[in-house]
Structure formats: C-alpha cells, structure tokens
C-alpha cells in the first residue's frame, strides 16, 4: 500500500513538472525547462520503482 501511494505521489509530481516545462520555455528560461525535464524523468523512474519493485 505504501509503495503504490508513493508511486501515485511521484507520478503526480512528474505530471506537474511536465506542465511546468511549457511556461518555462515560453519565457525562454531553457535552464529551468531542462531542470523540470530531468526532474520529470527522475519521477518517472521512481514511479516505476515504486509500482514494480525493481527497474529492470
């Protein structure tokens, strides 16, 4: 139960990061957009880890 809650929480954070990329690119803040992109990828990896227990 804890693992699935953590997975849902990190998935929500990943979606928020993906949504934040648009305004950052619109204001031409490319470093911030790259930061949000890397954070979204990290959250995706954590979500997979939480739901399946391993990555590969």
N, CA, C and O atoms as a GROMACS GRO file, in nm:
protein
  224
    1UNK      N    1   0.082  -0.120   0.000
    1UNK     CA    2   0.000   0.000   0.000
    1UNK      C    3   0.086   0.126   0.000
    1UNK      O    4   0.059   0.221  -0.074
    2UNK      N    5   0.190   0.126   0.084
    2UNK     CA    6   0.278   0.243   0.089
    2UNK      C    7   0.346   0.265  -0.044
    2UNK      O    8   0.361   0.379  -0.089
    3UNK      N    9   0.388   0.158  -0.107
    3UNK     CA   10   0.461   0.172  -0.232
    3UNK      C   11   0.372   0.229  -0.341
    3UNK      O   12   0.417   0.312  -0.420
    4UNK      N   13   0.246   0.185  -0.346
    4UNK     CA   14   0.159   0.239  -0.450
    4UNK      C   15   0.125   0.385  -0.422
    4UNK      O   16   0.110   0.464  -0.516
    5UNK      N   17   0.111   0.423  -0.295
    5UNK     CA   18   0.088   0.564  -0.264
    5UNK      C   19   0.208   0.649  -0.303
    5UNK      O   20   0.191   0.759  -0.357
    6UNK      N   21   0.328   0.599  -0.277
    6UNK     CA   22   0.448   0.671  -0.318
    6UNK      C   23   0.454   0.681  -0.470
    6UNK      O   24   0.494   0.784  -0.523
    7UNK      N   25   0.415   0.576  -0.540
    7UNK     CA   26   0.416   0.578  -0.686
    7UNK      C   27   0.317   0.679  -0.742
    7UNK      O   28   0.348   0.749  -0.838
    8UNK      N   29   0.199   0.686  -0.683
    8UNK     CA   30   0.099   0.784  -0.728
    8UNK      C   31   0.148   0.925  -0.700
    8UNK      O   32   0.133   1.014  -0.783
    9UNK      N   33   0.207   0.946  -0.583
    9UNK     CA   34   0.258   1.078  -0.548
    9UNK      C   35   0.368   1.122  -0.644
    9UNK      O   36   0.366   1.236  -0.690
   10UNK      N   37   0.462   1.035  -0.675
   10UNK     CA   38   0.570   1.073  -0.766
   10UNK      C   39   0.518   1.089  -0.909
   10UNK      O   40   0.571   1.170  -0.984
   11UNK      N   41   0.417   1.013  -0.947
   11UNK     CA   42   0.357   1.032  -1.079
   11UNK      C   43   0.291   1.169  -1.089
   11UNK      O   44   0.301   1.236  -1.192
   12UNK      N   45   0.224   1.211  -0.982
   12UNK     CA   46   0.163   1.345  -0.981
   12UNK      C   47   0.269   1.454  -0.989
   12UNK      O   48   0.252   1.552  -1.061
   13UNK      N   49   0.378   1.436  -0.918
   13UNK     CA   50   0.487   1.534  -0.926
   13UNK      C   51   0.548   1.537  -1.066
   13UNK      O   52   0.587   1.644  -1.114
   14UNK      N   53   0.556   1.422  -1.130
   14UNK     CA   54   0.608   1.418  -1.267
   14UNK      C   55   0.518   1.492  -1.363
   14UNK      O   56   0.566   1.562  -1.453
   15UNK      N   57   0.388   1.478  -1.346
   15UNK     CA   58   0.293   1.550  -1.432
   15UNK      C   59   0.305   1.701  -1.410
   15UNK      O   60   0.301   1.778  -1.505
   16UNK      N   61   0.319   1.741  -1.285
   16UNK     CA   62   0.336   1.883  -1.255
   16UNK      C   63   0.462   1.937  -1.320
   16UNK      O   64   0.462   2.049  -1.372
   17UNK      N   65   0.570   1.860  -1.318
   17UNK     CA   66   0.694   1.904  -1.380
   17UNK      C   67   0.679   1.916  -1.531
   17UNK      O   68   0.730   2.010  -1.592
   18UNK      N   69   0.608   1.822  -1.592
   18UNK     CA   70   0.586   1.830  -1.737
   18UNK      C   71   0.503   1.953  -1.771
   18UNK      O   72   0.529   2.020  -1.871
   19UNK      N   73   0.403   1.982  -1.689
   19UNK     CA   74   0.321   2.101  -1.713
   19UNK      C   75   0.399   2.230  -1.691
   19UNK      O   76   0.367   2.332  -1.752
   20UNK      N   77   0.499   2.228  -1.607
   20UNK     CA   78   0.578   2.347  -1.579
   20UNK      C   79   0.682   2.375  -1.688
   20UNK      O   80   0.736   2.486  -1.695
   21UNK      N   81   0.709   2.278  -1.773
   21UNK     CA   82   0.806   2.298  -1.880
   21UNK      C   83   0.755   2.403  -1.980
   21UNK      O   84   0.833   2.485  -2.028
   22UNK      N   85   0.625   2.400  -2.010
   22UNK     CA   86   0.568   2.493  -2.108
   22UNK      C   87   0.591   2.639  -2.074
   22UNK      O   88   0.647   2.712  -2.156
   23UNK      N   89   0.549   2.685  -1.956
   23UNK     CA   90   0.573   2.825  -1.922
   23UNK      C   91   0.721   2.863  -1.915
   23UNK      O   92   0.758   2.976  -1.947
   24UNK      N   93   0.805   2.768  -1.874
   24UNK     CA   94   0.949   2.797  -1.869
   24UNK      C   95   1.005   2.819  -2.009
   24UNK      O   96   1.086   2.909  -2.030
   25UNK      N   97   0.962   2.738  -2.105
   25UNK     CA   98   1.007   2.757  -2.242
   25UNK      C   99   0.948   2.884  -2.303
   25UNK      O  100   1.014   2.952  -2.382
   26UNK      N  101   0.826   2.916  -2.265
   26UNK     CA  102   0.760   3.036  -2.318
   26UNK      C  103   0.834   3.163  -2.276
   26UNK      O  104   0.841   3.260  -2.351
   27UNK      N  105   0.888   3.161  -2.153
   27UNK     CA  106   0.964   3.276  -2.103
   27UNK      C  107   1.112   3.268  -2.139
   27UNK      O  108   1.193   3.349  -2.092
   28UNK      N  109   1.148   3.169  -2.222
   28UNK     CA  110   1.286   3.147  -2.268
   28UNK      C  111   1.382   3.122  -2.152
   28UNK      O  112   1.495   3.170  -2.152
   29UNK      N  113   1.336   3.045  -2.055
   29UNK     CA  114   1.421   3.002  -1.945
   29UNK      C  115   1.454   2.855  -1.969
   29UNK      O  116   1.392   2.765  -1.911
   30UNK      N  117   1.551   2.834  -2.054
   30UNK     CA  118   1.582   2.699  -2.100
   30UNK      C  119   1.645   2.614  -1.991
   30UNK      O  120   1.622   2.493  -1.985
   31UNK      N  121   1.724   2.675  -1.905
   31UNK     CA  122   1.784   2.600  -1.795
   31UNK      C  123   1.679   2.546  -1.700
   31UNK      O  124   1.689   2.432  -1.655
   32UNK      N  125   1.579   2.627  -1.670
   32UNK     CA  126   1.470   2.584  -1.583
   32UNK      C  127   1.388   2.474  -1.650
   32UNK      O  128   1.346   2.379  -1.584
   33UNK      N  129   1.367   2.486  -1.780
   33UNK     CA  130   1.293   2.383  -1.854
   33UNK      C  131   1.368   2.250  -1.853
   33UNK      O  132   1.308   2.144  -1.838
   34UNK      N  133   1.500   2.256  -1.869
   34UNK     CA  134   1.580   2.134  -1.865
   34UNK      C  135   1.576   2.072  -1.725
   34UNK      O  136   1.568   1.950  -1.710
   35UNK      N  137   1.580   2.158  -1.622
   35UNK     CA  138   1.570   2.110  -1.485
   35UNK      C  139   1.438   2.037  -1.462
   35UNK      O  140   1.436   1.929  -1.402
   36UNK      N  141   1.326   2.096  -1.508
   36UNK     CA  142   1.196   2.031  -1.493
   36UNK      C  143   1.189   1.901  -1.573
   36UNK      O  144   1.129   1.804  -1.527
   37UNK      N  145   1.250   1.898  -1.690
   37UNK     CA  146   1.251   1.776  -1.772
   37UNK      C  147   1.327   1.664  -1.701
   37UNK      O  148   1.279   1.550  -1.696
   38UNK      N  149   1.443   1.694  -1.647
   38UNK     CA  150   1.520   1.593  -1.575
   38UNK      C  151   1.447   1.547  -1.449
   38UNK      O  152   1.453   1.429  -1.414
   39UNK      N  153   1.379   1.639  -1.383
   39UNK     CA  154   1.302   1.602  -1.265
   39UNK      C  155   1.185   1.512  -1.302
   39UNK      O  156   1.153   1.418  -1.229
   40UNK      N  157   1.120   1.540  -1.415
   40UNK     CA  158   1.009   1.456  -1.460
   40UNK      C  159   1.058   1.315  -1.493
   40UNK      O  160   0.990   1.217  -1.462
   41UNK      N  161   1.174   1.305  -1.556
   41UNK     CA  162   1.231   1.173  -1.587
   41UNK      C  163   1.265   1.098  -1.459
   41UNK      O  164   1.240   0.978  -1.448
   42UNK      N  165   1.322   1.170  -1.362
   42UNK     CA  166   1.353   1.108  -1.234
   42UNK      C  167   1.227   1.060  -1.163
   42UNK      O  168   1.226   0.952  -1.103
   43UNK      N  169   1.121   1.138  -1.170
   43UNK     CA  170   0.995   1.097  -1.108
   43UNK      C  171   0.936   0.976  -1.179
   43UNK      O  172   0.875   0.890  -1.115
   44UNK      N  173   0.952   0.968  -1.310
   44UNK     CA  174   0.906   0.850  -1.384
   44UNK      C  175   0.979   0.725  -1.338
   44UNK      O  176   0.917   0.620  -1.319
   45UNK      N  177   1.110   0.736  -1.321
   45UNK     CA  178   1.188   0.622  -1.273
   45UNK      C  179   1.145   0.582  -1.132
   45UNK      O  180   1.132   0.463  -1.103
   46UNK      N  181   1.122   0.680  -1.045
   46UNK     CA  182   1.077   0.649  -0.909
   46UNK      C  183   0.939   0.587  -0.908
   46UNK      O  184   0.911   0.500  -0.825
   47UNK      N  185   0.851   0.628  -0.999
   47UNK     CA  186   0.718   0.569  -1.008
   47UNK      C  187   0.726   0.423  -1.049
   47UNK      O  188   0.657   0.338  -0.993
   48UNK      N  189   0.809   0.394  -1.148
   48UNK     CA  190   0.828   0.255  -1.192
   48UNK      C  191   0.885   0.172  -1.078
   48UNK      O  192   0.842   0.059  -1.055
   49UNK      N  193   0.981   0.229  -1.008
   49UNK     CA  194   1.042   0.158  -0.895
   49UNK      C  195   0.939   0.128  -0.787
   49UNK      O  196   0.940   0.019  -0.729
   50UNK      N  197   0.851   0.223  -0.759
   50UNK     CA  198   0.752   0.204  -0.653
   50UNK      C  199   0.648   0.099  -0.690
   50UNK      O  200   0.607   0.020  -0.604
   51UNK      N  201   0.604   0.097  -0.815
   51UNK     CA  202   0.498   0.003  -0.852
   51UNK      C  203   0.550  -0.139  -0.875
   51UNK      O  204   0.483  -0.235  -0.836
   52UNK      N  205   0.666  -0.153  -0.936
   52UNK     CA  206   0.714  -0.286  -0.972
   52UNK      C  207   0.822  -0.341  -0.880
   52UNK      O  208   0.850  -0.461  -0.883
   53UNK      N  209   0.882  -0.257  -0.798
   53UNK     CA  210   0.982  -0.306  -0.704
   53UNK      C  211   1.122  -0.311  -0.758
   53UNK      O  212   1.218  -0.316  -0.681
   54UNK      N  213   1.137  -0.311  -0.889
   54UNK     CA  214   1.270  -0.306  -0.948
   54UNK      C  215   1.261  -0.230  -1.081
   54UNK      O  216   1.152  -0.208  -1.132
   55UNK      N  217   1.374  -0.191  -1.134
   55UNK     CA  218   1.374  -0.113  -1.257
   55UNK      C  219   1.387  -0.198  -1.381
   55UNK      O  220   1.325  -0.170  -1.484
   56UNK      N  221   1.468  -0.304  -1.372
   56UNK     CA  222   1.491  -0.384  -1.493
   56UNK      C  223   1.474  -0.532  -1.464
   56UNK      O  224   1.489  -0.615  -1.553
   0.00000   0.00000   0.00000
